[in-house]
Amino acid sequence: MLQELQRKYERRGVAVVGISADAKSATAAKFASKLNIKYPLLIDPALMTSESEEDKFGLLGLPTTFIIDRNGIIRKKVIGFTYQTEVEAFLVELLQN
């Protein structure tokens, strides 16, 4: 879903970046290879434990999807599975503003 959204909207400035909570980069790389993930995948296991106000990405579950605007403001956060249509509808609305 994320790769499709990036492909469809990249000319409008949309970029997808994955963040892995795995402590080992080899584990994340194996996962990305298995799913044929083409977007950048960052490694940060601390995301699952941080709840500080400074770390606005503290996660409560996986997967978590964030839509962040060009100014770095989180506009939508979905914990758990979400449908492409839901994410795309919000993304299109954000791109119109």
Helices and strands as residue ranges (DSSP letters): H 2-9, G 10-12, E 18-20, H 25-34, E 41-43, G 45-48, E 64-68, E 74-79, H 84-96
